[in-house]
Amino acid sequence: MKTTRLSACIEVEVPFHDVDAMNVAWHGHYVKYFELARCAILRTFDYDYPQMQASGYLWPIVECHLKYVRPALYGQRLRVEAELLEFENRLKIGYTIRDVASGERMTKGYTVQVAVDAQTRELLFVSPAVVFEKLDKMGVQ
């Protein structure tokens, strides 16, 4: 049976080196938390960065959007959820960061990656066949 969504989640504890003098996570570190979850979702269909490179494609991030709802604090446990939203022409991954203890949403956002031929550096306007093949094996359509 085919499914239409693919997701993964990770947990992180906000480390001391990610916070400012008020023990609040600096806003730029949320992108790092997104990256950790993005790698987790890419691994679910065997297309993490080493596999991308081996397939002959680069996948730069061309867009990143974040909406901060609540501040994350030093030592707070966060659950970072990633969901594959689009893959036909680009990889669009949505993220939700929640407090592990309460389930409250802390941050949400998305990133967009596009395929670029590694040899010619040309942008592809349709995802390469390897993406469809790997996702089809997972039952994602």
DOBASE-280107 format. One record per residue (C-alpha): residue number from 0; x, y, z. Coordinates in Angstrom, 3 decimals. Example, Ala and Ser with C-alpha at 12.3 -4.5 7.8 and 13.67 -1.06 7.14 Angstrom:
@pos: 0 X: 12.300 Y: -4.500 Z: 7.800
@pos: 1 X: 13.670 Y: -1.060 Z: 7.140
END
This chain:
@pos: 0 X: 0.000 Y: 0.000 Z: 0.000
@pos: 1 X: 1.263 Y: 3.462 Z: -0.873
@pos: 2 X: 1.510 Y: 6.296 Z: 1.590
@pos: 3 X: 1.722 Y: 9.983 Z: 0.792
@pos: 4 X: 3.887 Y: 11.182 Z: 3.677
@pos: 5 X: 7.314 Y: 10.375 Z: 4.992
@pos: 6 X: 8.524 Y: 11.673 Z: 8.350
@pos: 7 X: 11.256 Y: 11.296 Z: 10.935
@pos: 8 X: 12.013 Y: 12.833 Z: 14.288
@pos: 9 X: 14.957 Y: 13.337 Z: 16.555
@pos: 10 X: 15.423 Y: 14.644 Z: 20.076
@pos: 11 X: 17.988 Y: 17.213 Z: 21.138
@pos: 12 X: 18.797 Y: 18.835 Z: 24.425
@pos: 13 X: 19.625 Y: 22.522 Z: 24.084
@pos: 14 X: 23.348 Y: 22.632 Z: 24.946
@pos: 15 X: 25.058 Y: 25.435 Z: 26.860
@pos: 16 X: 26.983 Y: 26.559 Z: 23.773
@pos: 17 X: 23.687 Y: 27.187 Z: 21.920
@pos: 18 X: 22.295 Y: 29.739 Z: 24.402
@pos: 19 X: 22.839 Y: 33.431 Z: 25.030
@pos: 20 X: 23.339 Y: 35.215 Z: 28.366
@pos: 21 X: 19.633 Y: 34.762 Z: 29.155
@pos: 22 X: 19.855 Y: 30.953 Z: 28.654
@pos: 23 X: 17.694 Y: 31.229 Z: 25.514
@pos: 24 X: 18.732 Y: 29.306 Z: 22.395
@pos: 25 X: 20.128 Y: 31.713 Z: 19.811
@pos: 26 X: 17.767 Y: 31.856 Z: 16.826
@pos: 27 X: 20.381 Y: 30.638 Z: 14.319
@pos: 28 X: 20.768 Y: 27.297 Z: 16.079
@pos: 29 X: 17.252 Y: 26.245 Z: 15.096
@pos: 30 X: 18.591 Y: 25.799 Z: 11.548
@pos: 31 X: 21.079 Y: 23.289 Z: 12.982
@pos: 32 X: 18.222 Y: 21.415 Z: 14.668
@pos: 33 X: 16.386 Y: 21.373 Z: 11.309
@pos: 34 X: 19.534 Y: 19.950 Z: 9.682
@pos: 35 X: 19.725 Y: 17.095 Z: 12.178
@pos: 36 X: 16.103 Y: 16.160 Z: 11.461
@pos: 37 X: 16.616 Y: 16.604 Z: 7.712
@pos: 38 X: 19.463 Y: 14.068 Z: 7.758
@pos: 39 X: 17.223 Y: 11.668 Z: 9.709
@pos: 40 X: 14.437 Y: 11.866 Z: 7.129
@pos: 41 X: 16.882 Y: 11.550 Z: 4.211
@pos: 42 X: 18.319 Y: 8.400 Z: 5.825
@pos: 43 X: 14.828 Y: 6.845 Z: 5.999
@pos: 44 X: 14.847 Y: 6.510 Z: 2.209
@pos: 45 X: 18.607 Y: 6.003 Z: 1.822
@pos: 46 X: 19.308 Y: 9.380 Z: 0.250
@pos: 47 X: 21.392 Y: 11.224 Z: 2.834
@pos: 48 X: 24.206 Y: 13.496 Z: 1.657
@pos: 49 X: 26.731 Y: 10.735 Z: 0.810
@pos: 50 X: 24.111 Y: 8.984 Z: -1.353
@pos: 51 X: 23.181 Y: 12.286 Z: -3.009
@pos: 52 X: 26.787 Y: 12.895 Z: -3.952
@pos: 53 X: 27.264 Y: 9.292 Z: -5.145
@pos: 54 X: 24.193 Y: 9.630 Z: -7.382
@pos: 55 X: 25.796 Y: 12.598 Z: -9.152
@pos: 56 X: 23.662 Y: 15.377 Z: -7.721
@pos: 57 X: 24.191 Y: 18.238 Z: -5.324
@pos: 58 X: 21.224 Y: 19.442 Z: -3.298
@pos: 59 X: 21.828 Y: 22.985 Z: -2.012
@pos: 60 X: 19.365 Y: 24.619 Z: 0.337
@pos: 61 X: 17.808 Y: 27.493 Z: -1.613
@pos: 62 X: 15.171 Y: 28.522 Z: 0.904
@pos: 63 X: 14.757 Y: 28.331 Z: 4.679
@pos: 64 X: 11.791 Y: 29.655 Z: 6.623
@pos: 65 X: 11.358 Y: 29.660 Z: 10.404
@pos: 66 X: 8.587 Y: 30.872 Z: 12.671
@pos: 67 X: 9.561 Y: 31.187 Z: 16.310
@pos: 68 X: 6.654 Y: 30.510 Z: 18.645
@pos: 69 X: 8.359 Y: 30.059 Z: 22.034
@pos: 70 X: 11.989 Y: 30.338 Z: 23.115
@pos: 71 X: 13.949 Y: 27.166 Z: 23.802
@pos: 72 X: 16.021 Y: 27.264 Z: 26.986
@pos: 73 X: 19.276 Y: 25.718 Z: 28.131
@pos: 74 X: 18.779 Y: 22.043 Z: 28.986
@pos: 75 X: 15.316 Y: 21.846 Z: 27.435
@pos: 76 X: 14.593 Y: 18.619 Z: 25.564
@pos: 77 X: 13.230 Y: 19.240 Z: 22.093
@pos: 78 X: 11.570 Y: 16.893 Z: 19.627
@pos: 79 X: 12.319 Y: 17.925 Z: 16.048
@pos: 80 X: 9.897 Y: 16.446 Z: 13.540
@pos: 81 X: 10.643 Y: 16.505 Z: 9.796
@pos: 82 X: 8.111 Y: 15.692 Z: 7.085
@pos: 83 X: 8.719 Y: 15.379 Z: 3.356
@pos: 84 X: 6.218 Y: 17.792 Z: 1.813
@pos: 85 X: 7.344 Y: 17.825 Z: -1.849
@pos: 86 X: 9.778 Y: 15.816 Z: -3.943
@pos: 87 X: 8.689 Y: 15.996 Z: -7.588
@pos: 88 X: 10.633 Y: 19.145 Z: -8.512
@pos: 89 X: 12.482 Y: 19.894 Z: -5.285
@pos: 90 X: 12.826 Y: 18.548 Z: -1.771
@pos: 91 X: 10.638 Y: 20.589 Z: 0.540
@pos: 92 X: 10.826 Y: 19.428 Z: 4.132
@pos: 93 X: 8.612 Y: 20.821 Z: 6.875
@pos: 94 X: 9.719 Y: 20.956 Z: 10.502
@pos: 95 X: 8.039 Y: 21.284 Z: 13.860
@pos: 96 X: 10.028 Y: 21.653 Z: 17.068
@pos: 97 X: 8.164 Y: 20.732 Z: 20.246
@pos: 98 X: 9.015 Y: 20.636 Z: 23.927
@pos: 99 X: 9.369 Y: 16.949 Z: 24.841
@pos: 100 X: 7.788 Y: 17.336 Z: 28.295
@pos: 101 X: 4.712 Y: 19.389 Z: 27.380
@pos: 102 X: 4.330 Y: 18.794 Z: 23.645
@pos: 103 X: 4.065 Y: 22.544 Z: 23.121
@pos: 104 X: 5.141 Y: 23.794 Z: 19.713
@pos: 105 X: 8.293 Y: 25.910 Z: 19.925
@pos: 106 X: 9.155 Y: 26.541 Z: 16.275
@pos: 107 X: 7.990 Y: 25.562 Z: 12.824
@pos: 108 X: 9.388 Y: 26.026 Z: 9.362
@pos: 109 X: 10.591 Y: 24.439 Z: 6.165
@pos: 110 X: 13.576 Y: 24.150 Z: 3.861
@pos: 111 X: 13.756 Y: 23.762 Z: 0.089
@pos: 112 X: 16.563 Y: 21.950 Z: -1.733
@pos: 113 X: 16.989 Y: 21.684 Z: -5.491
@pos: 114 X: 18.916 Y: 19.142 Z: -7.530
@pos: 115 X: 22.021 Y: 20.329 Z: -9.347
@pos: 116 X: 24.022 Y: 18.110 Z: -11.694
@pos: 117 X: 27.387 Y: 17.663 Z: -9.932
@pos: 118 X: 29.417 Y: 17.723 Z: -13.157
@pos: 119 X: 27.723 Y: 20.479 Z: -15.151
@pos: 120 X: 26.415 Y: 22.505 Z: -12.166
@pos: 121 X: 23.124 Y: 22.853 Z: -14.020
@pos: 122 X: 19.913 Y: 23.153 Z: -12.041
@pos: 123 X: 17.363 Y: 20.417 Z: -12.672
@pos: 124 X: 13.739 Y: 21.471 Z: -12.845
@pos: 125 X: 12.527 Y: 17.958 Z: -12.030
@pos: 126 X: 13.950 Y: 15.739 Z: -9.312
@pos: 127 X: 16.228 Y: 13.028 Z: -10.714
@pos: 128 X: 14.896 Y: 9.500 Z: -11.169
@pos: 129 X: 16.921 Y: 8.219 Z: -8.193
@pos: 130 X: 14.652 Y: 10.169 Z: -5.817
@pos: 131 X: 11.490 Y: 8.610 Z: -7.265
@pos: 132 X: 13.047 Y: 5.129 Z: -7.198
@pos: 133 X: 14.089 Y: 5.399 Z: -3.551
@pos: 134 X: 10.774 Y: 6.872 Z: -2.419
@pos: 135 X: 8.809 Y: 4.284 Z: -4.401
@pos: 136 X: 10.627 Y: 1.561 Z: -2.434
@pos: 137 X: 9.323 Y: 3.246 Z: 0.730
@pos: 138 X: 5.777 Y: 3.349 Z: -0.613
@pos: 139 X: 5.768 Y: 7.127 Z: -0.969
@pos: 140 X: 3.937 Y: 8.558 Z: -3.961
END
